[in-house]
Every structure is written in structure tokens, then in C-alpha cells.
Amino acid sequence: MAQGLYLSQKMSLQQVLAPQLQQSLALLHAPTLELQALIQQELNNNVTLEEVPLEDVAQEEKQERTEEAVSLDPTEPPADVTFDPATEKANGEPVDEFAAELEKLMQLDQEWRDHYSQANLPVRHSPEDEEKRQFLFDSLTTGTSLQEDLLEQLRTSDLPPDTHQVAEMIIGNIDEHGYLQTTVEDLAASTAIPAEKILAVLKSVQEFDPPGVGARDLRECLMLQLERAGRRDTLEYRVIDECMEELQKRRFPEIARHFSIYVDEVQDAAENIAKLNPKPGRVFTPDDQQYVVAEVFIQQQDGEYVVSTNKEHIPHLRISNTYKDVMTSGGYDNTTREYIRDKIRAAKFLIKSIHQRQQTILNIAREIVVRQREFLELGPEHLKPMTMLQIAEVVGVHETTVSRAVSGKYMQTPQGIFEMKYFFKSGVTTSTGQAISNTSVKEFIQEMFKNENPANPISDQEVVKRLKERGIEIARRTVAKYRSELNILPSNLRKVY
């Protein structure tokens, strides 16, 4: 039976966010550096927006301001600009409605100045400080990748020109950690180049820096590093060459029997091997070039904690007077004035959304300080359990708003810089009824392992017993989970002979 094509239709309900609401949520979710990029994009796309120079900001803050109530929940965006209907003159002629609109638009940047006029303004840097900071940023350079560095070494090497193509192929198959991600046989099969020639070129590439690059596994990587250091005739080299599996499982007595030596000699050799680099390409990874900008500052003044947001990195925006004049002049047609009016409305919404973002983050940070005062005074061991729902109820926003507001944001506290999500932890209740966070429990566990006897490391079950003595009851599998998160090996692998 022939199959035909049929048309059908069905109805469904979908929730679609308005573009302005999407923008507001994006601003709330964005960390400081990403927010800068979003604002710069809006400055490029909206001709009515302009950034206030720093020297003018202080002057604007001294002017008289009119307070305006602003909703703190970005999920409920501020109402769009509404305009009074056109009135009539005495002679019955209608007044141009743009004049009424302009009167309201003149107050747009008032809200942003209100936000900057709060008492927690950051201290302005001196010209000398600004010059030093700019020199620091100008000194930052983009790092070179491992492959680029290897290709540069190839160009300056003594390898014959007819081997460069093979060497480039090998370098192209080396991952960011420095390991060759294919076999010599596969390269030979895909290129019709003899495996012997590829292997010979690989040996030459393995002589490049960093030591250990081009290895096919961890064993070869460590052996290459020892060979480069002239330590081929050492116990460390022999242990890696002949007993790599036992070394990874820290079976030191078996290795000692294999070489007919004492266990402490194997222990010393293992400690020396541990000083080698298992990922030689790691020095080229961009992870070492990540920078964090604190969104919130917490400082202690006269026994109290003062919370302020980082406004230094957020441009101060306003509506351009040039386009306000366009609205009042009569030299432009309605289409042009309608276009400018739409741009000014979008600018107003952006300014108010940034204002709301800052205020929401500030309110959340203040509530965190109220609930985590012991942490600020005594450290991570005194972190209390806290949920986003608890903060949302106090601040007066939805739980998802708190989640967006703290995502990727950092707080500078007397205990150091922490991601805002760090403070939201579940917890357990002690036998005395005191609530304690999982982070605090991890701190207790880490302290136990830190002070253990290396010759007789404590087991997970022993940790359970010691925590119970403190009134904290958790399962052994939970201790194993926390130990794994702390990158601590099991007791049998931590034993020192």
C-alpha cells in the first residue's frame, strides 16, 4: 500500500520570554567581565546610549536626585515607558506628544545616579594607581599553544627537511597534555609512510621541550624525563620500566622483593618519581591565565561588616542629550522620531536592568553576611547550611533569580575570595541540634587526614567514629565521597613504609 503525505495541525502552549526580559536575565546572570562586553555591545547598537566619563560621574552624583521605587526582581521587568496622552492648547490645537514624552525621558538616567549615590561607593583610585593597573593589563599577553611551540622548535631544529612533514603530522596528533594520541602503526597506515621512518621522527620530536612531550603513555613520559636528566641508570628509572603497575598501586613491598632491596629505598624512589611532571604540556594550557573579578566586597568597619558592589568595572550609562534634542526639534519626520523613541526606550530598560542587577546582588550578599557571620570571623569550618530558597524569601525574589544572580559571581571577604555559590550548602544536624554545613564536615575530615600517622593512616570507618564523637553522624560511604572530593587517597595507598 502506497504511503502518502498528510498535513496535520495541533495546538500547544509554550512559554516564550519577551526580548527585554531575556536581556534582563542575561545581565543578571553575567559576571562582571561578561557584563562589560554586553554593555559595550549595547553601546555599539544603540545610538542614544553613551558612557559617562569618570570625571563627570562624581559631579553628577552631587546633584539633587529624586528617589524612585524600583522592583528588585528582574523576573518582573520594570514597566515600559508610558506617556501622557496629548493635551490641547487654549486654541484647541493638539500639543506635540513628543514634548510630554521628553519630559519623562529626561529622568531616565536619574535612577542610575541614585544607585551610584549610595553610601557604599568604592574609593576612586589615584592617577598613579590607574597608571599601574593599566600597565599590568597591557603587560598581559596571549599564551602560545603547545603545538605552536613545538612547530617553532621544529623550524629551528636540525631535522632534515624531508622529515618535516612527518614531524608536523606527529605534532598535530599531540594533545594539550603532551601525549601522542595515535599509534605509529595508524599513522603509517593512513599515510603510506614506513612505520620505521615515523618512529625515528617521533624519537626526534620527543627530544623537544618540555621533557616528556610526545610520549605514548605515562610510563614512557616519565622515562623520557629521567633520560633527559641523565638519570637512566637510577632505581627510579628501573622501577618505572619494570614495575609501573605495582608503583601506581603503591605496592612497595612487592617492588622491594623484585629488586631485592629495602622497602624504604622504594619509598624514596617513589617520592622522587612523584616530582616528575605527568602532564608536560600543562604549562601551555590557558587554565593558568584565568582571572577573577570580585563582584561584592565585604569589609569590617567598627565591628560591623559593610557590603558593597563592584561598580568600578561597570560603565555608567545615560541617554545622549543629542537625541533628546531630536525629540524636541521639529526638523525631523515622525519615522525618524519614532526610531529614536524606540532606541531611548531600549536604553532606559538597559539602564534600569543594570540598576536592578546591582541591587539584587547587593541584597543577596547582605543576607549572606547576616547568616554567615561566624564564617567571616572564624573561617570555613563555621560555614552554616543555607539554601537559595531561604535567601529568596528574605530578599523577595524567586529562587531562580538568586541562582542567576550568584552564578559566576565572587565575593571578597576577610577570609579570602569565594564564589557566591560556595555559601549555599546543605548540611547535617549534630546530636546537640546544631546545624553544620557539609563544607565544615569536609574541613573536619581534611584536618583528621592531615594530622594522621603516615605509617598507620586512618580508615574511613575511623573517620566515621571520630565524627560521631563530635556529634556528627554520617555514613562511611559519605566519608569516602568527601575524601574523594578532597583528592585524598584511600588509607592503603596513603601508607608510608
HELIX and SHEET records of a PDB file:
HELIX    1   1 PRO A   19  HIS A   29  1                                  11    
HELIX    2   2 THR A   32  ASN A   45  1                                  14    
HELIX    3   3 LEU A   54  GLU A   61  1                                   8    
HELIX    4   4 GLU A   97  LEU A  105  1                                   9    
HELIX    5   5 GLN A  110  TYR A  116  1                                   7    
HELIX    6   6 PRO A  127  SER A  139  1                                  13    
HELIX    7   7 LEU A  146  ARG A  155  1                                  10    
HELIX    8   8 PRO A  161  THR A  163  5                                   3    
HELIX    9   9 HIS A  164  GLY A  172  1                                   9    
HELIX   10  10 VAL A  184  THR A  191  1                                   8    
HELIX   11  11 ALA A  195  VAL A  205  1                                  11    
HELIX   12  12 LEU A  218  ARG A  228  1                                  11    
HELIX   13  13 LEU A  235  GLU A  242  1                                   8    
HELIX   14  14 MET A  244  GLN A  248  1                                   5    
HELIX   15  15 PHE A  252  PHE A  259  1                                   8    
HELIX   16  16 VAL A  263  ILE A  273  1                                  11    
HELIX   17  17 PRO A  280  PHE A  284  5                                   5    
HELIX   18  18 PRO A  286  GLN A  289  5                                   4    
HELIX   19  19 ASN A  321  THR A  328  1                                   8    
HELIX   20  20 ASN A  334  ARG A  371  1                                  38    
HELIX   21  21 ARG A  373  LEU A  378  1                                   6    
HELIX   22  22 PRO A  380  HIS A  382  5                                   3    
HELIX   23  23 MET A  388  VAL A  395  1                                   8    
HELIX   24  24 GLU A  399  VAL A  406  1                                   8    
HELIX   25  25 MET A  420  PHE A  423  5                                   4    
HELIX   26  26 ASN A  438  LYS A  450  1                                  13    
HELIX   27  27 ASP A  460  GLU A  469  1                                  10    
HELIX   28  28 ARG A  476  GLU A  485  1                                  10    
HELIX   29  29 SER A  491  ARG A  494  1                                   4    
SHEET    1   A 2 LEU A  49  GLU A  51  0                                        
SHEET    2   A 2 LEU A 317  ILE A 319 -1                                        
SHEET    1   B 4 GLU A 304  THR A 309  0                                        
SHEET    2   B 4 VAL A 296  GLN A 301 -1                                        
SHEET    3   B 4 TYR A 410  THR A 413  1                                        
SHEET    4   B 4 GLY A 416  GLU A 419 -1                                        
SHEET    1   C 2 GLY A 427  THR A 429  0                                        
SHEET    2   C 2 ALA A 435  SER A 437 -1                                        
END                                                                             
